[in-house]
Amino acid sequence: MIKMESKIINGECLGEMNKLPDNCVDLIITSPPYEDISGAGYNGSKKDILFFKLYSDFVDKLFNEYYRVLKNTGQIFFNVKSKTHIKTLSTPHWLEFLESFKQFKFKSYIIWKYAGSFDSTDKRFHLDYEIIYHLSKSDDIYLNENCGIKDALTSVWYIPHNIKDRIHPTQMPEAVVERILKVASKENDVVLDSFLGSGTTSKVCADMNRIYIGIEINPDYYNMAIERIRRAKTQTQLSAESCPTESLIAINQN
Ligand SMILES: C[S@@+](CC[C@H](N)C(=O)[O-])C[C@H]1O[C@@H](n2cnc3c(N)ncnc32)[C@H](O)[C@@H]1O
């Protein structure tokens, strides 16, 4: 078996995932870009038919690549949200009809609910939630109901967005990643985020002793992610140093 090591890559995810061996990843946690799919070669700001065609072709390739790199016991948590387009709601349900999506077992449809909305209007109900598709390659998956989270296997998660402290426009709260890692992974599992952004997935993996592979196309976000993970690691090292080995042994012996 190939031993995987944690790494953050500045590059385009399809090309970079292509370099990974088959069946090497335990878990994928990711949020694809909602607007700018520079990775798919489309740089226009307007959403037209071409945009949707390019976007769905891109996502199709993405799911095929996820299928290849995931272990048979692997799982995906794929976070997307509805958007408004010409004042009407545009949902991501078309994903479910892609052949590449259908090769997975569609396990759960998680609603991540937060207070407030980025899209408030008095002419429709607020978009105050996002979707997390939970997929797997087989039924042989690890889901730990006794992971310390109350009602760990419920499908509506109330987790606020920390807009105040975020360094990336679509930064995921660490609590979302933490919840997924607690319920669906073990120490030293290999966790891939193909759209790393500011590094949230890999940062929480570093905190929780998971092996992380993060891919981010934008060099500024890549540098942010590297810095965030470096700080997280220093923090872990500092807390270990402030608790000397002797005292750890003493605690174990009691
Ligand atoms: C929704 S954001 C992810 C935010 C991330 N979850 C966080 O907490 O910061 C999507 C990211 O994907 C990056 N991206 C877009 N196309 C990409 C591609 N083809 N390959 C790799 N990264 C890409 C964007 O630059 C953006 O930072």
Ligand as a Chemical Component Dictionary entry (heavy atoms), coordinates in Angstrom:
data_LIG
# 
_chem_comp.id                   LIG 
_chem_comp.type                 NON-POLYMER 
_chem_comp.pdbx_formal_charge   0 
_chem_comp.three_letter_code    LIG 
# 
loop_
_chem_comp_atom.comp_id 
_chem_comp_atom.atom_id 
_chem_comp_atom.alt_atom_id 
_chem_comp_atom.type_symbol 
_chem_comp_atom.charge 
_chem_comp_atom.model_Cartn_x 
_chem_comp_atom.model_Cartn_y 
_chem_comp_atom.model_Cartn_z 
_chem_comp_atom.pdbx_ordinal 
LIG C1  C1  C 0  -15.898 27.742 -2.523  1  
LIG S1  S1  S 1  -14.188 28.104 -2.482  2  
LIG C2  C2  C 0  -13.587 27.003 -1.214  3  
LIG C3  C3  C 0  -13.507 27.667 0.138   4  
LIG C4  C4  C 0  -12.895 26.750 1.200   5  
LIG N1  N1  N 0  -13.794 25.678 1.561   6  
LIG C5  C5  C 0  -12.524 27.540 2.451   7  
LIG O1  O1  O 0  -12.974 27.209 3.557   8  
LIG O2  O2  O -1 -11.772 28.511 2.315   9  
LIG C6  C6  C 0  -13.593 27.347 -3.935  10 
LIG C7  C7  C 0  -12.109 27.521 -4.211  11 
LIG O3  O3  O 0  -11.770 26.730 -5.354  12 
LIG C8  C8  C 0  -10.729 27.388 -6.076  13 
LIG N2  N2  N 0  -10.759 26.822 -7.447  14 
LIG C9  C9  C 0  -11.567 27.173 -8.483  15 
LIG N3  N3  N 0  -11.350 26.389 -9.548  16 
LIG C10 C10 C 0  -10.371 25.496 -9.177  17 
LIG C11 C11 C 0  -9.741  24.411 -9.819  18 
LIG N4  N4  N 0  -10.076 24.043 -11.046 19 
LIG N5  N5  N 0  -8.789  23.697 -9.136  20 
LIG C12 C12 C 0  -8.457  24.040 -7.861  21 
LIG N6  N6  N 0  -9.038  25.074 -7.197  22 
LIG C13 C13 C 0  -9.988  25.777 -7.823  23 
LIG C14 C14 C 0  -11.092 28.859 -5.959  24 
LIG O4  O4  O 0  -9.942  29.675 -6.155  25 
LIG C15 C15 C 0  -11.664 28.943 -4.527  26 
LIG O5  O5  O 0  -10.680 29.341 -3.603  27 
# 
loop_
_chem_comp_bond.comp_id 
_chem_comp_bond.atom_id_1 
_chem_comp_bond.atom_id_2 
_chem_comp_bond.value_order 
_chem_comp_bond.pdbx_ordinal 
LIG C1  S1  SING 1  
LIG S1  C2  SING 2  
LIG S1  C6  SING 3  
LIG C2  C3  SING 4  
LIG C3  C4  SING 5  
LIG C4  N1  SING 6  
LIG C4  C5  SING 7  
LIG C5  O1  DOUB 8  
LIG C5  O2  SING 9  
LIG C6  C7  SING 10 
LIG C7  O3  SING 11 
LIG C7  C15 SING 12 
LIG O3  C8  SING 13 
LIG C8  N2  SING 14 
LIG C8  C14 SING 15 
LIG N2  C9  SING 16 
LIG N2  C13 SING 17 
LIG C9  N3  DOUB 18 
LIG N3  C10 SING 19 
LIG C10 C11 SING 20 
LIG C10 C13 DOUB 21 
LIG C11 N4  SING 22 
LIG C11 N5  DOUB 23 
LIG N5  C12 SING 24 
LIG C12 N6  DOUB 25 
LIG N6  C13 SING 26 
LIG C14 O4  SING 27 
LIG C14 C15 SING 28 
LIG C15 O5  SING 29 
# 
